[in-house]
Amino acid sequence: MISALLGALALGAVPVEAQSGFGFSYGWWVLDDPAYISTLSYQGRLIGPIDVGLGAFHLNDRRSVPDLTQTGGEVSLGFGRVGSGLYGFAAAALGVRHEDGNTDAGWTVGAGYQLRLFSFLALGVDAAYRWEDTQVRGFWQLDPLDRKGFVLQGRIAIGGGSRGRPPPSGGDPGYVPPPPDESERQPTGEGTPRDVSTESAALARSVVETAMDAMGSPYRWGGNDENGYDCSGLIQWAYGEHGIVLPRVSRDQARQGMQVERNVGALSPGDILGFAVSGGGISHVGLYVGNGEFIHSSSAGVRLSSLTATDPDSRWWQQRWVAARRILN
């Protein structure tokens, strides 16, 4: 959990962000005397794919150990609750037993898998380990009297994504772009701009062709090889295959070379496009291929998007395009 958090802060180039919304989970705490736990919480985006949550829980094992039935609150930290896929979480809780009024502290660490059915609805399954200090001494003082065991639970999340998070399709969640045909794999459009040498233009087109070879590859956070790419990893790899070294992080790549007017007519194949996905600085990059299109790796994988078309996906990216840089001139 901690290493994932540090990795996200170090790369700073994650083109997806945690979603905000309400969640409800119900599960079974596997003990000698099993308990049933229900939790209602709200998760809000903290940074990138990291969310923080506040919730209330009810633990019910009245059938077997009535003096440990309790209600309380918890705070959680999650990583990767974005779209569909695996995520991790940790939580600390404080509950009050109904029968005697004593206070118990609990800690949970686990992982889960989420399936996002719609932009506002997701279902998930969690597997976690929970332990509870019945005398609130601190988790470093656990003893055999403390309750501990695995929790298996189902989860439903309701709520929209954060304003800047690209939906799973890379644009409007209801829009599924058609797969590119072979004609789309060839960079087309503009000739050599007046401020780009013939040699540089030819090299830039070779970089674009290399990036197009990765079309359809999966998105992989931190990836820059055939196993998958994130946005900056794709561009670093494409340029690196031609001996040109670029920084690893999207915001640093968007500072390289010379500034280009943010106008499609001023662009040349090989230009790096910067996007402000989360409403702040540049957090996503793409590679212009010509004819108003750019290749990039979003949550849907390596694909083409357009700066000139009027479909929902294209409009989504057009609204967030903030910069263009030319590496070769």
MARFILO-124782 format. One record per residue: x, y, z of N, C-alpha, C in turn; residue in one letter. Coordinates in pm, whole numbers, padded with zeros to 5 digits, always signed. Layout:
! residues N
XYZXYZXYZA...
END
This chain:
! residues 329
+00083-00121+00000+00000+00000+00000+00086+00126+00000M+00184+00127+00091+00270+00245+00101+00356+00259-00024I+00410+00146-00076+00494+00154-00195+00413+00200-00315S+00287+00160-00324+00203+00205-00436+00178+00354-00428A+00155+00405-00307+00135+00548-00289+00258+00626-00329L+00376+00581-00285+00499+00651-00320+00523+00645-00470L+00488+00533-00531+00507+00523-00675+00421+00620-00751G+00297+00638-00707+00209+00733-00774+00260+00874-00761A+00311+00911-00646+00362+01046-00627+00489+01068-00707L+00570+00963-00719+00697+00978-00791+00674+00994-00940A+00586+00912-00999+00565+00919-01144+00483+01041-01182L+00376+01068-01109+00295+01185-01135+00237+01187-01274G+00222+01071-01338+00178+01069-01477+00062+00974-01498A-00016+00948-01394-00124+00853-01406-00242+00919-01475V-00287+00869-01590-00392+00935-01662-00530+00895-01617P-00542+00829-01502-00672+00796-01447-00671+00841-01302V-00788+00870-01250-00798+00918-01113-00907+00844-01039E-00891+00835-00906-00989+00768-00825-01126+00833-00841A-01229+00751-00832-01364+00803-00841-01416+00837-00704Q-01506+00935-00700-01568+00976-00575-01712+00927-00574S-01759+00885-00458-01897+00839-00448-01919+00759-00322G-02041+00709-00308-02080+00630-00191-02060+00482-00219F-02026+00410-00114-02009+00266-00127-02077+00194-00012G-02130+00076-00041-02189-00009+00062-02133-00148+00048F-02090-00206+00158-02036-00342+00154-02098-00425+00265S-02108-00553+00238-02160-00647+00337-02075-00772+00329Y-02026-00818+00444-01935-00930+00439-01938-01018+00562G-01858-01122+00555-01850-01226+00657-01709-01228+00715W-01700-01204+00844-01572-01209+00915-01552-01352+00962W-01453-01420+00904-01435-01562+00928-01360-01582+01060V-01435-01615+01164-01379-01642+01296-01432-01776+01345L-01388-01818+01466-01448-01937+01526-01599-01916+01543D-01637-01793+01580-01776-01752+01586-01793-01641+01483D-01836-01674+01362-01837-01575+01253-01920-01451+01286P-01877-01339+01230-01948-01212+01247-01981-01158+01108A-02081-01073+01102-02125-01014+00976-02108-00863+00985Y-02045-00806+00885-02009-00664+00887-02073-00593+00768I-02140-00484+00797-02193-00398+00690-02134-00259+00708S-02097-00196+00596-02030-00066+00601-02089+00027+00495T-02118+00149+00534-02161+00254+00442-02055+00362+00448L-01999+00401+00331-01888+00495+00332-01896+00589+00213S-01816+00694+00222-01797+00786+00110-01649+00795+00080Y-01612+00770-00046-01473+00782-00089-01456+00905-00178Q-01358+00984-00146-01326+01102-00225-01183+01094-00277G-01160+01145-00399-01026+01141-00457-00928+01222-00374R-00812+01163-00347-00706+01233-00276-00603+01285-00375L-00543+01195-00451-00449+01232-00557-00438+01115-00653I-00446+01143-00784-00435+01037-00882-00530+00923-00853G-00480+00799-00847-00567+00684-00823-00591+00656-00675P-00552+00748-00587-00563+00727-00443-00687+00799-00391I-00766+00728-00309-00885+00788-00249-00880+00773-00098D-00951+00860-00029-00965+00852+00115-01113+00843+00146V-01149+00762+00244-01290+00740+00274-01323+00756+00421G-01447+00793+00446-01504+00800+00580-01632+00716+00580L-01651+00636+00683-01768+00550+00682-01816+00512+00821G-01929+00443+00822-01987+00389+00945-02008+00239+00924A-01980+00159+01026-01996+00015+01013-02081-00040+01127F-02138-00157+01101-02213-00230+01204-02166-00375+01201H-02120-00424+01313-02072-00560+01326-02174-00640+01406L-02221-00750+01350-02329-00826+01412-02289-00973+01425N-02261-01016+01547-02243-01158+01574-02330-01198+01693D-02449-01141+01696-02541-01158+01809-02581-01304+01829R-02576-01384+01721-02616-01523+01735-02523-01602+01825R-02392-01563+01828-02297-01645+01902-02223-01571+02012S-02188-01444+01990-02113-01368+02091-02181-01231+02105V-02292-01222+02175-02369-01097+02177-02296-00979+02236P-02195-01001+02323-02130-00886+02385-02030-00816+02292D-02018-00862+02166-01927-00797+02074-02000-00734+01955L-02130-00729+01957-02205-00657+01855-02179-00507+01875T-02144-00438+01768-02102-00299+01784-02131-00216+01659Q-02128-00085+01678-02141+00012+01570-02032+00116+01588T-01978+00165+01477-01870+00264+01489-01839+00329+01356G-01727+00399+01354-01683+00469+01234-01546+00422+01191G-01512+00449+01063-01381+00410+01013-01332+00511+00911E-01201+00515+00896-01136+00596+00792-01052+00501+00707V-01053+00519+00576-00985+00426+00488-00901+00500+00385S-00805+00428+00329-00721+00477+00220-00721+00369+00114L-00760+00406-00009-00767+00309-00117-00676+00348-00232G-00637+00248-00311-00552+00272-00427-00605+00192-00545F-00641+00263-00652-00678+00194-00776-00825+00166-00793G-00913+00229-00711-01056+00207-00731-01104+00292-00849R-01055+00257-00969-01079+00332-01091-01126+00235-01198V-01236+00263-01262-01283+00177-01369-01299+00034-01320G-01259-00063-01402-01263-00204-01366-01122-00254-01341S-01105-00338-01239-00974-00392-01212-00947-00410-01065G-00823-00443-01034-00781-00468-00896-00757-00338-00821L-00776-00340-00691-00746-00226-00606-00706-00275-00468Y-00643-00187-00389-00605-00219-00253-00661-00117-00157G-00668-00151-00030-00721-00057+00069-00673-00095+00209F-00677+00002+00297-00649-00018+00438-00744+00072+00517A-00787+00027+00635-00884+00104+00713-00856+00089+00862A-00888+00193+00936-00882+00191+01082-01021+00226+01134A-01068+00152+01234-01205+00169+01282-01208+00178+01434A-01312+00243+01484-01336+00253+01629-01484+00228+01652L-01516+00125+01729-01656+00088+01750-01692+00079+01897G-01821+00093+01923-01874+00084+02059-01967-00037+02068V-01941-00123+02165-02026-00240+02186-02161-00197+02242R-02267-00254+02185-02401-00214+02228-02432-00258+02370H-02382-00376+02408-02425-00434+02536-02361-00368+02658E-02230-00336+02649-02163-00284+02768-02100-00146+02749D-02107-00091+02627-02055+00043+02603-01904+00051+02590G-01833-00061+02594-01688-00058+02579-01648-00026+02434N-01527+00026+02419-01479+00066+02288-01376-00033+02235T-01392-00071+02108-01297-00160+02042-01237-00089+01921D-01111-00116+01894-01044-00062+01776-01018-00174+01677A-01031-00144+01549-01010-00246+01448-00926-00194+01333G-00853-00284+01266-00771-00248+01151-00796-00351+01041W-00801-00304+00918-00827-00391+00803-00730-00358+00690T-00674-00461+00629-00588-00446+00512-00633-00549+00409V-00653-00507+00285-00700-00603+00188-00691-00556+00045G-00748-00636-00044-00751-00606-00187-00884-00653-00242A-00918-00602-00359-01044-00640-00419-01040-00625-00569G-01149-00667-00632-01165-00651-00777-01297-00581-00802Y-01292-00476-00884-01411-00397-00914-01447-00409-01061Q-01577-00424-01088-01629-00424-01224-01720-00304-01238L-01677-00206-01320-01759-00086-01339-01860-00113-01450R-01986-00120-01412-02093-00149-01506-02132-00026-01587L-02140+00089-01517-02171+00216-01579-02080+00320-01517F-02085+00443-01569-02001+00548-01512-02037+00578-01367S-02160+00544-01326-02207+00577-01191-02226+00454-01103F-02196+00334-01153-02225+00214-01077-02114+00111-01096L-02067+00055-00983-01965-00050-00988-01994-00154-00882A-01957-00278-00912-01968-00387-00817-01829-00441-00788L-01808-00484-00664-01676-00534-00628-01681-00646-00527G-01570-00720-00517-01553-00826-00418-01422-00799-00345V-01425-00798-00211-01308-00771-00129-01264-00896-00054D-01135-00908-00037-01077-01007+00053-00978-00933+00142A-00998-00939+00271-00918-00857+00363-00887-00935+00490A-00791-00882+00565-00761-00936+00697-00793-00828+00799Y-00873-00863+00896-00917-00766+00998-00880-00818+01136R-00827-00726+01216-00803-00762+01355-00856-00652+01445W-00895-00694+01565-00965-00603+01655-00909-00614+01796E-00874-00500+01850-00822-00489+01986-00939-00459+02078D-00977-00556+02158-01095-00538+02242-01070-00451+02364T-00946-00407+02384-00917-00317+02496-00845-00191+02450Q-00839-00167+02319-00780-00048+02260-00640-00022+02315V-00553-00122+02303-00415-00104+02348-00325-00055+02236R-00366-00080+02110-00280-00050+01997-00250-00176+01919G-00244-00166+01786-00231-00288+01706-00096-00355+01724F-00001-00283+01779+00130-00344+01802+00131-00429+01930W+00020-00433+02003+00012-00509+02128-00093-00620+02118Q-00109-00679+02001-00208-00784+01985-00172-00904+02072L-00276-00972+02122-00255-01093+02198-00366-01192+02163D-00360-01315+02213-00459-01417+02173-00604-01379+02203P-00628-01284+02291-00765-01245+02323-00826-01159+02214L-00743-01099+02131-00795-01013+02025-00856-01097+01914D-00959-01041+01850-01028-01110+01741-00960-01076+01609R-00930-01177+01529-00866-01153+01400-00901-01266+01305K-00911-01228+01177-00946-01327+01077-00972-01260+00943G-01003-01340+00843-01027-01289+00709-01171-01244+00692F-01186-01140+00611-01319-01087+00579-01341-01103+00429V-01452-01162+00392-01495-01172+00253-01623-01092+00238L-01627-00999+00143-01744-00914+00134-01769-00868-00009Q-01895-00839-00036-01934-00780-00162-01950-00630-00145G-01931-00554-00253-01933-00408-00245-02003-00350-00366R-02081-00246-00342-02143-00171-00450-02105-00024-00433I-02066+00040-00541-02025+00181-00537-02116+00260-00631A-02163+00373-00582-02253+00459-00658-02195+00599-00658I-02182+00657-00775-02132+00793-00783-02054+00812-00911G-02036+00938-00950-01963+00969-01072-01815+00972-01048G-01740+00973-01158-01595+00988-01149-01559+01131-01116G-01434+01152-01078-01387+01288-01058-01391+01362-01190S-01401+01493-01188-01424+01571-01308-01319+01548-01415R-01196+01522-01374-01093+01510-01475-01061+01369-01520G-01122+01269-01462-01083+01131-01492-01137+01087-01626R-01054+01041-01717-01106+00987-01841-01188+00863-01814P-01309+00852-01865-01387+00730-01850-01315+00614-01916P-01360+00488-01892-01288+00374-01947-01269+00380-02098P-01358+00443-02173-01342+00451-02317-01240+00556-02357S-01193+00638-02260-01103+00747-02291-01179+00874-02322G-01311+00872-02321-01393+00989-02350-01526+00971-02284G-01634+00996-02355-01767+00979-02301-01790+00832-02268D-01841+00800-02145-01855+00660-02104-01953+00583-02191P-02040+00650-02264-02135+00581-02348-02085+00559-02489G-01965+00609-02519-01912+00602-02656-01804+00497-02664Y-01819+00404-02756-01718+00302-02781-01664+00321-02922V-01541+00371-02937-01489+00398-03071-01466+00270-03147P-01479+00273-03280-01454+00153-03360-01306+00121-03361P-01271-00006-03377-01128-00041-03383-01065+00019-03507P-00940+00064-03497-00874+00124-03613-00850+00019-03722P-00870+00058-03850-00836-00031-03958-00693+00000-04004D-00648-00071-04104-00510-00057-04146-00480+00082-04199E-00581+00149-04257-00556+00283-04311-00526+00382-04200S-00579+00354-04079-00554+00445-03968-00414+00428-03912E-00347+00319-03948-00215+00292-03891-00106+00369-03963R-00140+00439-04070-00039+00515-04142-00053+00663-04111Q+00049+00728-04056+00039+00871-04029+00014+00946-04159P-00088+01030-04156-00127+01103-04277-00140+01250-04246T-00163+01329-04350-00198+01468-04328-00088+01562-04371G-00045+01649-04280+00037+01764-04310+00170+01728-04376E+00216+01816-04460+00350+01804-04515+00450+01859-04417G+00571+01882-04462+00675+01933-04374+00653+02081-04346T+00633+02121-04218+00616+02262-04186+00743+02340-04222P+00727+02466-04242+00840+02549-04282+00950+02555-04177R+00912+02539-04047+01013+02548-03941+01068+02411-03901D+01044+02306-03982+01097+02173-03955+01178+02127-04076V+01301+02084-04051+01386+02039-04161+01332+01908-04218S+01371+01879-04341+01327+01756-04406+01373+01634-04327T+01497+01639-04277+01551+01526-04201+01473+01506-04071E+01443+01615-04001+01370+01605-03875+01228+01555-03897S+01164+01603-04005+01029+01558-04035+01026+01409-04064A+01125+01360-04137+01132+01217-04168+01153+01135-04041A+01239+01184-03950+01264+01113-03825+01139+01113-03737L+01069+01229-03735+00947+01238-03654+00842+01140-03703A+00831+01125-03835+00734+01030-03888+00773+00885-03853R+00902+00859-03847+00946+00725-03805+00909+00700-03660S+00921+00803-03576+00880+00790-03436+00731+00759-03428V+00651+00830-03510+00507+00807-03511+00476+00663-03555V+00543+00615-03658+00521+00479-03706+00555+00377-03597E+00661+00404-03521+00695+00316-03410+00585+00314-03306T+00532+00431-03272+00422+00438-03175+00300+00364-03228A+00273+00374-03358+00157+00307-03416+00170+00155-03408M+00293+00106-03403+00313-00039-03389+00259-00090-03255D+00242+00000-03158+00191-00039-03027+00039-00029-03019A-00027+00004-03130-00171+00021-03131-00241-00103-03074M-00333-00083-02982-00406-00194-02921-00341-00253-02799G-00218-00211-02765-00152-00261-02644-00229-00216-02521S-00226-00293-02414-00302-00255-02294-00238-00138-02220P-00321-00066-02146-00268+00035-02055-00206-00035-01935Y-00085+00005-01899-00020-00046-01778+00049+00069-01709R+00003+00098-01587+00059+00210-01513+00208+00186-01491W+00291+00283-01533+00435+00271-01522+00499+00192-01635G+00418+00148-01734+00470+00063-01840+00530+00140-01956G+00637+00088-02012+00698+00147-02132+00761+00038-02219N+00694-00079-02228+00742-00186-02314+00624-00263-02368D+00652-00375-02438+00547-00448-02506+00443-00507-02413E+00469-00510-02282+00370-00560-02186+00261-00458-02156N+00278-00336-02202+00179-00232-02179+00245-00097-02155G+00170+00008-02178+00224+00143-02169+00129+00232-02091Y+00187+00329-02018+00106+00442-01975+00133+00555-02074D+00073+00671-02053+00078+00775-02156+00220+00822-02185C+00296+00853-02081+00432+00901-02102+00526+00788-02140S+00495+00666-02094+00578+00551-02128+00574+00521-02277G+00459+00538-02340+00446+00514-02484+00534+00611-02562L+00529+00739-02526+00606+00840-02599+00755+00824-02572I+00792+00797-02448+00933+00775-02417+00988+00657-02496Q+00909+00550-02504+00953+00431-02578+00966+00461-02727W+00865+00528-02787+00867+00554-02931+00987+00639-02970A+01014+00744-02894+01131+00827-02924+01260+00753-02891Y+01259+00677-02783+01381+00605-02744+01425+00503-02846G+01328+00443-02920+01363+00347-03023+01444+00411-03136E+01444+00544-03142+01520+00616-03245+01634+00697-03183H+01673+00658-03061+01789+00718-02998+01766+00852-02934G+01640+00891-02914+01608+01021-02855+01556+00997-02714I+01625+01050-02615+01592+01026-02475+01499+01137-02425V+01385+01097-02371+01289+01191-02313+01268+01159-02166L+01224+01256-02086+01194+01230-01945+01082+01127-01933P+01068+01069-01816+00969+00964-01793+00830+01018-01763R+00821+01137-01707+00694+01189-01655+00629+01281-01756V+00498+01275-01766+00424+01350-01868+00448+01501-01859S+00445+01557-01740+00461+01702-01728+00602+01746-01771R+00701+01658-01752+00838+01691-01795+00851+01676-01946D+00786+01577-02004+00789+01564-02149+00727+01686-02216Q+00625+01743-02154+00556+01859-02210+00635+01988-02194A+00758+01980-02141+00847+02095-02133+00963+02083-02232R+00972+01971-02302+01084+01947-02392+01065+02019-02526Q+01175+02039-02597+01169+02096-02731+01119+02238-02734G+01052+02274-02842+01001+02409-02859+00849+02411-02853M+00797+02522-02802+00653+02537-02792+00591+02554-02930Q+00474+02493-02949+00400+02502-03073+00264+02561-03042V+00215+02646-03132+00083+02706-03114-00021+02596-03098E-00114+02616-03004-00219+02517-02979-00328+02531-03086R-00291+02486-03203-00379+02494-03319-00346+02374-03406N-00447+02301-03448-00421+02180-03526-00342+02210-03652V-00369+02326-03714-00298+02361-03836-00150+02385-03816G-00108+02412-03693+00033+02439-03664+00109+02313-03626A+00041+02201-03609+00104+02079-03561+00174+02003-03672L+00273+01924-03631+00346+01837-03721+00352+01698-03658S+00345+01590-03738+00358+01456-03681+00481+01446-03593P+00464+01384-03477+00572+01371-03380+00565+01472-03268G+00479+01576-03281+00464+01673-03172+00399+01606-03051D+00443+01647-02933+00386+01596-02808+00273+01689-02765I+00157+01632-02740+00040+01709-02696+00021+01689-02546L-00002+01798-02475-00025+01791-02331-00170+01817-02298G-00224+01738-02204-00364+01749-02164-00373+01767-02013F-00460+01860-01971-00487+01881-01829-00609+01798-01792A-00586+01673-01760-00696+01580-01736-00766+01609-01604V-00692+01646-01501-00750+01663-01368-00776+01808-01334S-00775+01897-01430-00809+02036-01406-00693+02122-01363G-00575+02063-01338-00459+02140-01296-00355+02144-01406G-00233+02099-01374-00127+02096-01472-00142+01979-01566G-00044+01964-01655-00048+01857-01753-00030+01722-01683I-00123+01631-01708-00119+01498-01646-00139+01387-01747S-00144+01421-01876-00159+01320-01981-00095+01374-02108H-00032+01286-02185+00033+01327-02310-00004+01231-02422V-00002+01285-02544-00024+01207-02664+00075+01248-02771G+00081+01170-02878+00174+01195-02988+00092+01222-03114L+00111+01341-03171+00035+01379-03289+00083+01296-03408Y-00014+01240-03484+00022+01155-03599-00013+01219-03731V-00088+01329-03729-00130+01394-03852-00280+01381-03873G-00332+01462-03966-00473+01456-04001-00564+01478-03882N-00518+01559-03785-00599+01592-03669-00606+01484-03563G-00526+01376-03575-00533+01265-03482-00406+01253-03399E-00419+01193-03282-00304+01165-03197-00318+01025-03139F-00205+00963-03112-00202+00831-03049-00162+00849-02904I-00225+00772-02816-00196+00785-02672-00240+00657-02603H-00195+00641-02480-00236+00527-02398-00321+00580-02285S-00450+00553-02292-00544+00592-02187-00587+00466-02113S-00688+00475-02031-00733+00359-01956-00786+00249-02047S-00817+00282-02174-00863+00181-02271-00748+00121-02348A-00624+00161-02324-00509+00109-02396-00461+00207-02502G-00367+00162-02584-00309+00248-02687-00408+00261-02802V-00443+00383-02837-00548+00405-02936-00533+00544-02997R-00611+00569-03102-00615+00700-03166-00734+00780-03116L-00712+00909-03099-00821+01003-03072-00803+01122-03165S-00907+01203-03178-00906+01312-03274-00919+01448-03207S-00853+01547-03267-00867+01686-03222-00961+01765-03312L-01021+01699-03409-01105+01772-03504-01245+01712-03518T-01265+01584-03483-01396+01522-03499-01493+01573-03393A-01620+01541-03410-01723+01592-03320-01787+01483-03235T-01731+01362-03235-01786+01257-03151-01753+01285-03005D-01822+01220-02910-01800+01249-02767-01656+01231-02721P-01590+01124-02771-01451+01100-02732-01362+01216-02773D-01378+01261-02899-01294+01370-02949-01320+01500-02874S-01445+01531-02851-01477+01655-02778-01418+01653-02638R-01417+01535-02575-01363+01524-02438-01216+01565-02436W-01138+01515-02535-00995+01545-02539-00970+01688-02587W-01050+01737-02680-01033+01874-02729-01047+01975-02615Q-01139+01950-02524-01162+02041-02413-01046+02043-02314Q-00962+01941-02315-00854+01930-02216-00715+01946-02277R-00709+01973-02405-00580+01996-02472-00528+02135-02436W-00409+02141-02376-00357+02269-02327-00218+02305-02382V-00147+02211-02445-00010+02242-02486+00034+02152-02600A+00135+02200-02675+00198+02121-02780+00347+02157-02783A+00431+02054-02798+00576+02073-02799+00636+01995-02917R+00736+02054-02982+00803+01990-03094+00943+01950-03052R+00972+01822-03060+01102+01771-03018+01205+01782-03130I+01162+01763-03253+01251+01765-03368+01218+01881-03460L+01318+01967-03491+01291+02078-03583+01418+02108-03665N
END
